Structures are given as C-alpha cells and as structure tokens.
C-alpha cells in the first residue's frame, strides 16, 4: 500500500511541475482564496520564474 501512495504522490508532483497557479487551479479544480492584491503579487512573481 505504501508503494501505491508513493506512486500516486510522484505522479501528481510530475503533473504539477511547470504549471502556473492558474493552470494548477484549473487542473485540480482549486478555489482561488487570494485577495486581489495577493493575486496580483502572485502573478508578478510567476512572470519572473523560469517555468
């Protein structure tokens, strides 16, 4: 059972690699709980990241 959990976690991590926050939310149906100011700051940080 532990091996299956590790495989599931690694598969999920591999899927997330290189995704933007926006894409992660869409893929995993995540809710945006950031305030507008926080969202703007997150977007600016992503622009500078090499994803």
Secondary structure, 3 states (H helix, E strand, C coil): CHHHHHHHHHHHHHHHCCCCHHHHHHHHCCCCCCCHHHHHHHHHHHHHCCC
